[in-house]
Each structure stands twice: as C-alpha cells, then as structure tokens.
Amino acid sequence: MPALDDRVTRVEAQMMDVREEMRRGFDRIDGRFAQIDGRFAHFDSRLLSLEQKVDRQFIWLVGIQLTTMLTVVGVLAAAFFRTS
C-alpha cells in the first residue's frame, strides 16, 4: 500500500490536471461569449441604422401631412373670404 504522502501527491497532481482542464474550458466559453458579444454589437449597429432610417421617413411623412393640411386650410380660408 502506497504511503500517505504518495497518495496525497497523486491526488494533488490529478487536481492540477482537472484545474487546468477547467481553465481551458472556461477560456473556450469566454471565447464563445466574445463571439456572441461581437454579433450583438453588429446587430445593435444595424438596428440603430434602421431606427435612424425610420425616424427620417417619419419626419418626411409628418412634414408632408402638415404641408397638405396647411394647403387645405389655406384653400378653405381663401374660398371663405372670397365669398364674404
């Protein structure tokens, strides 16, 4: 039967191997999270550009509607004051 010191040394060596394997696993997981973060950053930039495009189109739409409303009000006012 091996001495207690030999058994403890063997267990410590096995634990070092397990720690190293866990460290490599965590490094791989960190790498995958870095890839996912990159994808989210790309998605965020695309979403921001889409949001800016929709904002510009909304401003144009509101401007056209406001112009149309002012034109209609002006035509109605002119017709009203012409007949008076």
C-alpha positions in Angstrom: 0.0 0.0 0.0 1.5 3.4 -1.0 2.4 5.8 1.7 0.1 8.6 2.6 2.5 11.2 1.1 2.5 9.4 -2.3 -1.3 9.2 -2.3 -1.6 12.9 -1.5 0.9 13.8 -4.2 -1.0 11.8 -6.8 -4.4 13.4 -5.8 -2.8 16.8 -6.0 -1.4 16.0 -9.5 -4.9 14.9 -10.6 -6.4 18.1 -9.2 -3.9 20.2 -11.1 -4.9 18.4 -14.3 -8.6 19.0 -13.5 -8.0 22.6 -12.7 -6.1 23.1 -16.0 -8.8 21.4 -18.0 -11.4 23.6 -16.3 -9.4 26.7 -17.0 -9.2 25.7 -20.7 -12.9 25.1 -20.7 -13.6 28.5 -19.2 -11.3 30.1 -21.8 -13.3 28.4 -24.6 -16.5 29.6 -23.1 -15.1 33.1 -22.8 -14.2 33.0 -26.5 -17.7 32.0 -27.4 -19.1 34.8 -25.4 -16.8 37.2 -27.1 -18.1 36.0 -30.5 -21.7 36.4 -29.3 -20.9 39.9 -28.0 -19.5 40.7 -31.4 -22.6 39.5 -33.1 -24.8 41.5 -30.7 -22.7 44.6 -31.4 -23.2 44.1 -35.2 -26.9 43.6 -34.6 -27.1 46.7 -32.5 -25.5 48.8 -35.2 -27.8 47.5 -37.8 -30.8 48.1 -35.6 -29.6 51.7 -34.9 -29.3 52.4 -38.6 -32.8 51.0 -39.2 -34.1 53.2 -36.4 -32.5 56.3 -37.9 -34.0 55.5 -41.3 -37.4 55.1 -39.9 -37.0 58.3 -38.0 -36.1 60.2 -41.2 -39.1 58.7 -43.0 -41.4 59.6 -40.2 -40.2 63.2 -40.3 -40.8 63.3 -44.0 -44.3 61.8 -43.6 -45.3 64.3 -40.9 -43.9 67.2 -43.0 -45.9 66.1 -46.0 -49.1 65.7 -43.9 -48.5 69.1 -42.3 -48.0 70.8 -45.6 -51.1 69.2 -47.0 -53.2 70.3 -44.0 -51.9 73.9 -44.3 -52.7 73.9 -48.0 -56.2 72.7 -47.4 -56.8 75.2 -44.6 -55.4 77.9 -46.9 -57.7 77.0 -49.8 -60.7 76.8 -47.4 -59.8 80.2 -45.9 -59.4 81.8 -49.4 -62.8 80.3 -50.5 -64.4 81.6 -47.3 -63.0 85.1 -47.6 -63.7 85.3 -51.3 -67.4 84.7 -50.8 -67.7 87.1 -48.0 
